[in-house]
Amino acid sequence: MPHRSVSHPPIYSVQDGIDLGLPELMGVPMEHLVKNLLLQDTHGRLVLIVALGDARLDLKGIAHKLGCSRLSFASPQTMTEVLGSEPGSASLFDLLNNPHAQEVTVFLDCGEVDGDIGFPEDGNTRTILFPAKFLPKVVDRLTNQTDRLSA
């Protein structure tokens, strides 16, 4: 899979990336920056939402699709224990070689994207970019989940 990696100052949100000019640095439209949010339902089920940076998420609708009553942000402690990352640096790639990968349901809310998308890599000072068309395959390889959900 073709990919490239870009180093940059630390970012903690998509807005930080936009403010630092990352879309121009990486050669992608700003909406191709991706946010990764670790959420938890009332029973402790973990969900990593992968969404385009400009997307407004309907957490009630996502919870309904997942068959749970409510989703809220996982605690910083849970993020560290499960993903090995701090708030503001969660990434789909935190599931790589992660013994907790099977405990996390990945929910893709990226729609149809033409071109590259970027994910945090190794914290919040590098972004890996690859063609968006490979995203479902990347999720499958990282999680071995056949029940991956999409918006």
VODOKOL-432323 format. One record per residue: x, y negated, z negated of N, C-alpha, C in turn; residue in one letter. Coordinates in nm, 3 decimals, decimal comma, padded with zeros to 5 digits. Layout:
<nodes>
NODE    n_east   n_north      n_up   ca_east   ca_north     ca_up    c_east   c_north      c_up   type
NODE         X         Y         Z         X          Y         Z         X         Y         Z      A
...
</nodes>
This chain:
<nodes>
NODE    n_east   n_north      n_up   ca_east   ca_north     ca_up    c_east   c_north      c_up   type
NODE    00,085    00,117    00,000    00,000     00,000    00,000    00,090   -00,124    00,000      M
NODE    00,069   -00,213    00,093    00,150    -00,336    00,094    00,116   -00,422   -00,028      P
NODE    00,217   -00,477   -00,089    00,197    -00,565   -00,203    00,316   -00,658   -00,217      H
NODE    00,297   -00,760   -00,296    00,405    -00,852   -00,328    00,383   -00,906   -00,468      R
NODE    00,488   -00,955   -00,528    00,481    -01,004   -00,664    00,534   -01,146   -00,669      S
NODE    00,468   -01,231   -00,747    00,506    -01,372   -00,757    00,527   -01,406   -00,904      V
NODE    00,641   -01,465   -00,936    00,668    -01,513   -01,072    00,617   -01,656   -01,085      S
NODE    00,571   -01,691   -01,206    00,516    -01,824   -01,230    00,517   -01,853   -01,379      H
NODE    00,492   -01,979   -01,417    00,480    -02,011   -01,560    00,363   -01,933   -01,621      P
NODE    00,362   -01,915   -01,753    00,253    -01,840   -01,818    00,116   -01,903   -01,788      P
NODE    00,019   -01,816   -01,759   -00,120    -01,860   -01,743   -00,208   -01,774   -01,831      I
NODE   -00,312   -01,834   -01,885   -00,402    -01,764   -01,975   -00,545   -01,757   -01,923      Y
NODE   -00,569   -01,824   -01,810   -00,702    -01,821   -01,749   -00,687   -01,852   -01,601      S
NODE   -00,791   -01,824   -01,527   -00,790    -01,858   -01,385   -00,773   -02,008   -01,368      V
NODE   -00,836   -02,085   -01,455   -00,823    -02,231   -01,446   -00,679   -02,275   -01,465      Q
NODE   -00,606   -02,210   -01,558   -00,462    -02,241   -01,573   -00,389   -02,219   -01,442      D
NODE   -00,421   -02,109   -01,375   -00,356    -02,078   -01,248   -00,385   -02,182   -01,143      G
NODE   -00,509   -02,226   -01,138   -00,547    -02,330   -01,041   -00,474   -02,459   -01,073      I
NODE   -00,470   -02,496   -01,203   -00,403    -02,619   -01,244   -00,254   -02,617   -01,211      D
NODE   -00,192   -02,498   -01,215   -00,049    -02,485   -01,185   -00,022   -02,468   -01,036      L
NODE   -00,127   -02,463   -00,955   -00,109    -02,450   -00,810   -00,077   -02,310   -00,764      G
NODE   -00,118   -02,209   -00,841   -00,088    -02,071   -00,803   -00,148   -02,030   -00,669      L
NODE   -00,270   -02,070   -00,636   -00,321    -02,029   -00,504   -00,227   -02,071   -00,390      P
NODE   -00,175   -02,193   -00,396   -00,084    -02,240   -00,293    00,048   -02,162   -00,299      E
NODE    00,100   -02,141   -00,420    00,225    -02,067   -00,437    00,214   -01,926   -00,380      L
NODE    00,098   -01,863   -00,401    00,078    -01,725   -00,357    00,020   -01,714   -00,217      M
NODE   -00,025   -01,826   -00,161   -00,080    -01,825   -00,026   -00,217   -01,759   -00,017      G
NODE   -00,300   -01,778   -00,120   -00,435    -01,722   -00,121   -00,534   -01,830   -00,160      V
NODE   -00,660   -01,817   -00,117   -00,762    -01,911   -00,165   -00,781   -01,897   -00,316      P
NODE   -00,821   -02,003   -00,381   -00,834    -02,000   -00,527   -00,932   -01,892   -00,574      M
NODE   -01,034   -01,863   -00,495   -01,131    -01,761   -00,537   -01,072   -01,619   -00,532      E
NODE   -00,952   -01,604   -00,478   -00,890    -01,472   -00,474   -00,807   -01,442   -00,600      H
NODE   -00,797   -01,541   -00,690   -00,740    -01,511   -00,821   -00,843   -01,428   -00,896      L
NODE   -00,800   -01,330   -00,969   -00,892    -01,236   -01,032   -00,887   -01,249   -01,183      V
NODE   -01,004   -01,246   -01,246   -01,008    -01,241   -01,392   -01,041   -01,100   -01,436      K
NODE   -00,979   -01,060   -01,545   -00,997    -00,927   -01,603   -01,041   -00,948   -01,747      N
NODE   -01,160   -00,902   -01,780   -01,216    -00,924   -01,912   -01,247   -00,792   -01,980      L
NODE   -01,193   -00,771   -02,099   -01,222    -00,650   -02,174   -01,340   -00,678   -02,265      L
NODE   -01,448   -00,604   -02,242   -01,570    -00,619   -02,320   -01,600   -00,488   -02,392      L
NODE   -01,688   -00,498   -02,489   -01,725    -00,382   -02,569   -01,876   -00,388   -02,594      Q
NODE   -01,941   -00,270   -02,585   -02,084    -00,270   -02,615   -02,103   -00,245   -02,765      D
NODE   -02,228   -00,242   -02,807   -02,258    -00,227   -02,950   -02,218   -00,091   -03,006      T
NODE   -02,190    00,006   -02,918   -02,150     00,140   -02,963   -01,999    00,162   -02,949      H
NODE   -01,926    00,057   -02,912   -01,782     00,067   -02,901   -01,731    00,105   -02,763      G
NODE   -01,820    00,125   -02,666   -01,776     00,157   -02,529   -01,703    00,038   -02,471      R
NODE   -01,587    00,063   -02,411   -01,504    -00,043   -02,355   -01,525   -00,056   -02,205      L
NODE   -01,536   -00,180   -02,160   -01,557    -00,209   -02,018   -01,458   -00,316   -01,976      V
NODE   -01,381   -00,287   -01,872   -01,293    -00,387   -01,815   -01,361   -00,441   -01,690      L
NODE   -01,402   -00,567   -01,697   -01,466    -00,630   -01,582   -01,358   -00,698   -01,498      I
NODE   -01,355   -00,664   -01,372   -01,263    -00,723   -01,276   -01,350   -00,806   -01,182      V
NODE   -01,329   -00,938   -01,183   -01,415    -01,027   -01,105   -01,331   -01,136   -01,040      A
NODE   -01,381   -01,188   -00,930   -01,314    -01,300   -00,866   -01,315   -01,418   -00,963      L
NODE   -01,209   -01,496   -00,956   -01,190    -01,604   -01,052   -01,300   -01,706   -01,058      G
NODE   -01,369   -01,729   -00,947   -01,475    -01,830   -00,947   -01,613   -01,771   -00,975      D
NODE   -01,618   -01,640   -01,004   -01,747    -01,573   -01,027   -01,806   -01,611   -01,162      A
NODE   -01,936   -01,633   -01,163   -02,009    -01,649   -01,289   -02,069   -01,513   -01,317      R
NODE   -02,034   -01,459   -01,432   -02,075    -01,322   -01,464   -02,208   -01,320   -01,538      L
NODE   -02,291   -01,227   -01,498   -02,419    -01,203   -01,563   -02,399   -01,085   -01,658      D
NODE   -02,355   -01,113   -01,781   -02,324    -01,005   -01,875   -02,447   -00,922   -01,910      L
NODE   -02,564   -00,985   -01,914   -02,685    -00,908   -01,940   -02,713   -00,812   -01,826      K
NODE   -02,696   -00,858   -01,703   -02,716    -00,773   -01,587   -02,615   -00,659   -01,581      G
NODE   -02,490   -00,688   -01,614   -02,386    -00,585   -01,615   -02,417   -00,483   -01,725      I
NODE   -02,457   -00,532   -01,842   -02,492    -00,441   -01,952   -02,606   -00,350   -01,909      A
NODE   -02,703   -00,405   -01,840   -02,817    -00,325   -01,792   -02,768   -00,216   -01,696      H
NODE   -02,680   -00,253   -01,601   -02,627    -00,154   -01,506   -02,551   -00,043   -01,578      K
NODE   -02,485   -00,079   -01,688   -02,407     00,018   -01,764   -02,492    00,100   -01,861      L
NODE   -02,617    00,058   -01,878   -02,706     00,129   -01,968   -02,681    00,098   -02,115      G
NODE   -02,633   -00,023   -02,142   -02,615    -00,062   -02,283   -02,692   -00,189   -02,310      C
NODE   -02,713   -00,218   -02,437   -02,798    -00,330   -02,472   -02,727   -00,464   -02,470      S
NODE   -02,597   -00,465   -02,504   -02,528    -00,593   -02,513   -02,378   -00,573   -02,496      R
NODE   -02,314   -00,668   -02,431   -02,169    -00,667   -02,416   -02,113   -00,794   -02,479      L
NODE   -02,001   -00,780   -02,546   -01,931    -00,896   -02,601   -01,781   -00,875   -02,582      S
NODE   -01,706   -00,981   -02,595   -01,562    -00,970   -02,577   -01,502   -00,879   -02,683      F
NODE   -01,412   -00,792   -02,641   -01,340    -00,707   -02,735   -01,249   -00,796   -02,819      A
NODE   -01,222   -00,752   -02,939   -01,136    -00,831   -03,029   -00,992   -00,830   -02,977      S
NODE   -00,913   -00,929   -03,016   -00,771    -00,928   -02,980   -00,701   -00,799   -03,026      P
NODE   -00,739   -00,748   -03,142   -00,680    -00,624   -03,192   -00,712   -00,507   -03,099      Q
NODE   -00,836   -00,498   -03,054   -00,875    -00,390   -02,961   -00,800   -00,404   -02,829      T
NODE   -00,787   -00,528   -02,779   -00,712    -00,550   -02,655   -00,570   -00,499   -02,668      M
NODE   -00,507   -00,532   -02,780   -00,368    -00,490   -02,801   -00,358   -00,339   -02,813      T
NODE   -00,451   -00,279   -02,889   -00,448    -00,134   -02,910   -00,477   -00,056   -02,782      E
NODE   -00,572   -00,103   -02,703   -00,618    -00,027   -02,586   -00,541   -00,063   -02,459      V
NODE   -00,520   -00,192   -02,436   -00,454    -00,235   -02,312   -00,307   -00,268   -02,332      L
NODE   -00,268   -00,291   -02,457   -00,130    -00,332   -02,482   -00,105   -00,475   -02,440      G
NODE   -00,210   -00,556   -02,432   -00,194    -00,694   -02,389   -00,265   -00,788   -02,486      S
NODE   -00,227   -00,912   -02,476   -00,285    -01,017   -02,559   -00,399   -01,085   -02,482      E
NODE   -00,491   -01,150   -02,553   -00,594    -01,226   -02,483   -00,531   -01,325   -02,384      P
NODE   -00,588   -01,332   -02,266   -00,536    -01,420   -02,162   -00,439   -01,350   -02,069      G
NODE   -00,409   -01,222   -02,096   -00,317    -01,152   -02,005   -00,365   -01,012   -01,972      S
NODE   -00,492   -00,983   -01,997   -00,546    -00,851   -01,963   -00,540   -00,831   -01,812      A
NODE   -00,514   -00,706   -01,773   -00,505    -00,676   -01,631   -00,548   -00,533   -01,604      S
NODE   -00,601   -00,512   -01,487   -00,631    -00,378   -01,441   -00,506   -00,291   -01,451      L
NODE   -00,390   -00,349   -01,427   -00,265    -00,273   -01,430   -00,222   -00,233   -01,571      F
NODE   -00,289   -00,285   -01,673   -00,263    -00,238   -01,810   -00,305   -00,092   -01,827      D
NODE   -00,386   -00,042   -01,734   -00,432     00,097   -01,742   -00,330    00,196   -01,683      L
NODE   -00,227    00,143   -01,617   -00,124     00,228   -01,557   -00,046    00,301   -01,665      L
NODE   -00,041    00,434   -01,655    00,029     00,518   -01,752   -00,017    00,490   -01,895      N
NODE   -00,143    00,458   -01,911   -00,199     00,424   -02,041   -00,283    00,540   -02,091      N
NODE   -00,253    00,595   -02,210   -00,332     00,707   -02,260   -00,478    00,671   -02,289      P
NODE   -00,509    00,542   -02,296   -00,647     00,499   -02,323   -00,727    00,473   -02,195      H
NODE   -00,665    00,492   -02,078   -00,730     00,457   -01,950   -00,865    00,525   -01,935      A
NODE   -00,878    00,649   -01,980   -01,004     00,721   -01,964   -01,114    00,668   -02,056      Q
NODE   -01,077    00,589   -02,156   -01,174     00,533   -02,250   -01,238    00,403   -02,197      E
NODE   -01,183    00,352   -02,088   -01,227     00,222   -02,036   -01,302    00,241   -01,905      V
NODE   -01,424    00,191   -01,900   -01,500     00,190   -01,776   -01,464    00,063   -01,701      T
NODE   -01,429    00,077   -01,574   -01,395    -00,039   -01,493   -01,518   -00,080   -01,413      V
NODE   -01,551   -00,207   -01,421   -01,666    -00,263   -01,348   -01,612   -00,367   -01,251      F
NODE   -01,625   -00,341   -01,123   -01,577    -00,433   -01,020   -01,688   -00,530   -00,978      L
NODE   -01,657   -00,657   -00,983   -01,750    -00,760   -00,938   -01,672   -00,854   -00,844      D
NODE   -01,623   -00,796   -00,735   -01,539    -00,872   -00,641   -01,602   -00,891   -00,505      C
NODE   -01,714   -00,826   -00,480   -01,781    -00,843   -00,352   -01,689   -00,811   -00,235      G
NODE   -01,718   -00,869   -00,122   -01,637    -00,849   -00,001   -01,533   -00,959    00,007      E
NODE   -01,408   -00,921   -00,004   -01,299    -01,018    00,004   -01,210   -00,978    00,120      V
NODE   -01,176   -01,075    00,203   -01,085    -01,051    00,314   -00,952   -01,115    00,278      D
NODE   -00,849   -01,036    00,270   -00,717    -01,088    00,235   -00,668   -01,032    00,103      G
NODE   -00,565   -01,095    00,050   -00,505    -01,048   -00,074   -00,578   -01,101   -00,196      D
NODE   -00,571   -01,021   -00,304   -00,618    -01,065   -00,435   -00,502   -01,046   -00,532      I
NODE   -00,504   -01,122   -00,641   -00,393    -01,118   -00,735   -00,434   -01,080   -00,875      G
NODE   -00,351   -00,995   -00,936   -00,373    -00,948   -01,073   -00,251   -00,977   -01,158      F
NODE   -00,271   -01,010   -01,287   -00,155    -01,023   -01,375   -00,075   -00,893   -01,377      P
NODE    00,057   -00,909   -01,383    00,146    -00,794   -01,388    00,246   -00,818   -01,500      E
NODE    00,257   -00,724   -01,592    00,355    -00,738   -01,701    00,335   -00,866   -01,779      D
NODE    00,218   -00,889   -01,831    00,190    -01,009   -01,908    00,128   -01,117   -01,822      G
NODE    00,163   -01,241   -01,849    00,097    -01,350   -01,777    00,195   -01,440   -01,700      N
NODE    00,313   -01,387   -01,666    00,410    -01,467   -01,591    00,442   -01,410   -01,454      T
NODE    00,371   -01,307   -01,413    00,387    -01,248   -01,279    00,249   -01,207   -01,229      R
NODE    00,228   -01,222   -01,101    00,104    -01,177   -01,039    00,140   -01,086   -00,924      T
NODE    00,072   -00,971   -00,918    00,089    -00,880   -00,806   -00,028   -00,901   -00,712      I
NODE    00,002   -00,911   -00,584   -00,100    -00,933   -00,482   -00,101   -00,817   -00,386      L
NODE   -00,219   -00,775   -00,346   -00,234    -00,670   -00,247   -00,367   -00,689   -00,175      F
NODE   -00,384   -00,627   -00,059   -00,509    -00,644    00,015   -00,630   -00,595   -00,067      P
NODE   -00,732   -00,679   -00,073   -00,851    -00,648   -00,153   -00,917   -00,517   -00,112      A
NODE   -00,903   -00,479    00,014   -00,967    -00,356    00,060   -00,915   -00,233   -00,014      K
NODE   -00,798   -00,244   -00,077   -00,741    -00,131   -00,151   -00,788   -00,125   -00,297      F
NODE   -00,863   -00,225   -00,343   -00,901    -00,231   -00,484   -00,971   -00,104   -00,535      L
NODE   -01,073   -00,051   -00,465   -01,136     00,071   -00,516   -01,037    00,188   -00,530      P
NODE   -00,945    00,202   -00,436   -00,846     00,309   -00,446   -00,751    00,287   -00,563      K
NODE   -00,713    00,162   -00,587   -00,626     00,131   -00,700   -00,696    00,168   -00,831      V
NODE   -00,824    00,131   -00,844   -00,899     00,165   -00,966   -00,904    00,316   -00,983      V
NODE   -00,934    00,387   -00,876   -00,942     00,533   -00,886   -00,809    00,593   -00,931      D
NODE   -00,700    00,544   -00,877   -00,568     00,597   -00,913   -00,530    00,565   -01,057      R
NODE   -00,566    00,445   -01,103   -00,529     00,404   -01,238   -00,611    00,472   -01,346      L
NODE   -00,735    00,505   -01,313   -00,826     00,555   -01,417   -00,873    00,698   -01,395      T
NODE   -00,860    00,749   -01,273   -00,917     00,879   -01,238   -01,067    00,884   -01,265      N
NODE   -01,133    00,769   -01,259   -01,277     00,762   -01,285   -01,352    00,780   -01,155      Q
NODE   -01,445    00,872   -01,158   -01,531     00,886   -01,042   -01,659    00,808   -01,062      T
NODE   -01,680    00,756   -01,183   -01,802     00,681   -01,212   -01,775    00,530   -01,216      D
NODE   -01,676    00,484   -01,140   -01,646     00,343   -01,133   -01,772    00,269   -01,090      R
NODE   -01,799    00,159   -01,152   -01,920     00,084   -01,122   -01,886   -00,045   -01,051      L
NODE   -01,977   -00,089   -00,964   -01,961    -00,215   -00,895   -02,087   -00,296   -00,905      S
NODE   -02,070   -00,426   -00,895   -02,185    -00,516   -00,900   -02,272   -00,497   -00,778      A
</nodes>
